[in-house]
């Protein structure tokens, strides 16, 4: 199953976390251990997946949304290769698009996050939290056992946002 379809389930988050762990070598730095522990606390132990409402937070997903499946001509954009589409978490396709490693988290914020999400809106907070989780997941899958160089540039800023959204949603400090 595409990950985008299972974020509302605890086992979906558990499986995603196991995939994120595979992005790192067997023995990791303390910083990476803390990162993985924080993600586990938020996505497994806090029950944040229960906040996902399939009617509000899910939509049609391409599941292979990258520049090679896009065609621009005369101001129009066509999207090709719909063979893997499914119903899934909003923002999943943009997480795939931005996870090619060409963008830092800060660049993604400027180009997409700042204009797409109203972070005073609870529903956008939920989608945004899972968008950031999706970015980490997809990067981890693309860079198997080699994610340590991305920790400072990408994973830690994304974790800061995830923690902030989690605090807003649960009221925890």
Secondary structure, DSSP 8 states (H G I E B T S, - for coil): --GGGSTTSHHHHHHHHHHHHTTS-SS--HHHHHHHHHHHIIIIIS-GGGG--HHHHEEEE-S--SGGGEEEETTEEEE---TT-EEEETTHHHHHHHTTSSS-HHHHIIIIIHHH--TTSHHHHHHHHHHHHHHHHHHHHHTTT--GGGIIIIIHHHHHHHHHHHHHHH---
